[in-house]
Amino acid sequence: TDVVLDVCCGTGTIGLCVAAGAAKVVGVEICEPAVEDAKKNTERNKVSNCVWLAGKAEDKIKEAIDGHVTEGSSCIAIVDPPREGLHWKVLKALRGATAIERIVYVACNHVNWIDQARQLCSPFDTRCEGVPSEPVKVCGVDLFPHTPHVELLSVFERGGTLARTRAKEEASTEDHMDQR
């Protein structure tokens, strides 16, 4: 029942990789030739549950949700922005889209990620209205050995998704304590 929004999707690599586990993948990319390549990659890989939208993410997020997220389905956004990070208007759109209860952020620049994580999470950040998220997982991945570059994967949650994650963690903690 998950609808995955692949924001800054490029040629669709991440969206196509998660498509088998999603009800639908909706990719958003500003570069129209990349969207055309994403469509070709979808055909080549025989994937049938992906839709690709060309345009600015801040303009397409609401359209993607309104057109593809139905009541009872959950919405996950995966963002893999360029080195500069997400534009502030994209952060504002993500935070304002209450249907999105989980954001998976792939950051290649952890310095920019810090301020963007603050915007997604702080209840006091005046730049972004909407329900703040909470970071639940962060992991560094060394995709480029012997260089100083590390990809930072982080998961932010809010709403019912965050409540379910907390309940699982609490149950896991209780089980661990009972085993002692």
BELNOR-V644665 format. One record per helix or strand of 3 or more residues. SS is the DSSP state (a for helix, b for strand). FROM is the first residue (numbers start at 0). TO is the last residue. If there is no record, write none. Layout:
# BELNOR-V644665
SS,FROM,TO / SS,FROM,TO
This chain:
# BELNOR-V644665
b,1,6 / a,12,20 / b,23,28 / a,31,43 / b,49,53 / a,56,67 / b,73,78 / a,87,95 / b,99,106 / a,109,120 / b,133,140 / b,150,156 / a,158,178
